[in-house]
Each structure stands twice: as C-alpha cells, then as structure tokens.
C-alpha cells in the first residue's frame, strides 16, 4: 500500500464538495490507496456506473468486476476488495516460490 497518503473517509471530503464531485474526489483518493499492482477503474454502462478491479495477469492488464456500484459505500467496498486481492496474490506468490 502506498504509505504517503492519509486514510480517506467520506466525512473528510463532504466538507467542501457536493454531489458527483464528491464521488469523483473520493474515488481518486481511493485509487491512490490501492496496493501496488492493483487499481480501481470506473466503468460506465447504460444501466449505471460500476467499479472494476484492474490488475496484471501475465503480460496483460485485466479488469474484473467486483460487484460494486459507483457510490461512497461501493468505492469503500472496492478498496477493501482490492486489498484482499493483493493479500491473496501475495500469499499465492509466496507459496508458489517456496514450492520450487
């Protein structure tokens, strides 16, 4: 995780921005807090705006759905899931390296 950023909470941002601007600012701050190698991507469709987890598999960057809507709660859940994916990937990598 990137250490130079403070923890973001919806109440910090609520003081100076309103509406969709608040969501975008919170999303950008959450993107900065994601672990290295994993990112958050905003995906807009006709049915709504969703958040995808984007990470590297082999030589390609892949975006996978994390079932999170583009809301304050959805952004916080996507950040939590990104950290869980990072931990699982790190655990898998350590087990794979020590096997061989």
C-alpha positions in Angstrom: 0.0 0.0 0.0 1.2 3.5 -0.7 2.3 4.9 2.6 2.3 8.7 1.9 -1.5 9.1 1.8 -3.8 9.6 4.7 -6.8 7.4 5.3 -9.9 8.7 3.4 -13.3 8.8 4.9 -16.4 10.1 3.3 -16.8 12.7 6.1 -13.4 14.3 5.2 -14.4 15.0 1.7 -18.0 16.0 2.5 -16.8 19.4 3.9 -16.0 21.1 0.6 -17.6 19.2 -2.4 -21.1 18.3 -3.3 -22.8 15.6 -5.3 -20.9 13.9 -8.1 -17.8 15.9 -7.5 -17.6 14.4 -4.0 -17.9 10.9 -5.5 -15.1 11.6 -8.1 -12.8 13.0 -5.4 -13.4 10.1 -3.1 -12.8 7.7 -6.0 -9.5 9.4 -6.9 -8.3 9.2 -3.2 -9.3 5.5 -3.1 -7.3 4.9 -6.3 -4.3 6.3 -4.6 -4.7 4.0 -1.6 -4.9 0.8 -3.6 -2.0 -1.7 -3.2 0.8 -1.6 -5.8 -0.2 -3.6 -8.9 -3.9 -3.3 -8.3 -6.1 -0.4 -9.4 -9.7 0.7 -9.5 -11.3 1.5 -12.8 -14.7 3.3 -13.3 -16.9 1.6 -15.9 -19.9 3.5 -17.2 -22.7 1.5 -18.9 -26.3 2.3 -19.8 -27.5 0.5 -16.6 -25.2 2.5 -14.3 -21.6 3.2 -13.3 -19.6 0.4 -11.7 -16.1 -0.1 -10.3 -13.7 -2.7 -11.7 -10.5 -4.1 -10.2 -7.7 -3.8 -12.6 -4.5 -5.9 -12.2 -1.8 -7.6 -14.2 -2.1 -11.2 -15.2 1.0 -12.3 -17.2 1.7 -9.5 -19.7 -1.8 -8.0 -19.8 -3.7 -5.7 -17.6 -7.1 -7.2 -16.9 -10.2 -5.6 -15.4 -12.5 -7.8 -13.4 -15.9 -6.9 -11.9 -16.0 -6.6 -8.2 -19.8 -6.1 -7.9 -19.5 -2.6 -6.5 -21.6 0.4 -7.7 -20.2 3.9 -8.0 -21.3 5.1 -4.6 -19.5 6.0 -1.4 -20.1 2.6 0.0 -19.3 0.9 -3.3 -15.9 2.7 -3.5 -15.1 1.8 0.0 -16.0 -1.9 -0.6 -14.0 -1.9 -3.9 -10.9 -0.6 -2.0 -11.4 -3.3 0.7 -11.6 -6.0 -2.1 -8.5 -4.6 -3.8 -6.6 -5.1 -0.5 -7.9 -8.6 -0.2 -6.9 -9.5 -3.7 -3.4 -8.1 -3.0 -3.1 -10.3 0.1 -4.3 -13.4 -1.7 -2.0 -12.7 -4.6 1.0 -12.2 -2.2 0.1 -15.4 -0.4 -0.2 -17.3 -3.7 3.2 -15.9 -4.8 5.0 -16.9 -1.6 3.5 -20.4 -1.7 4.5 -20.8 -5.4 8.0 -19.6 -4.8 8.7 -21.9 -1.9 7.3 -24.9 -3.7 10.1 -24.8 -6.3 
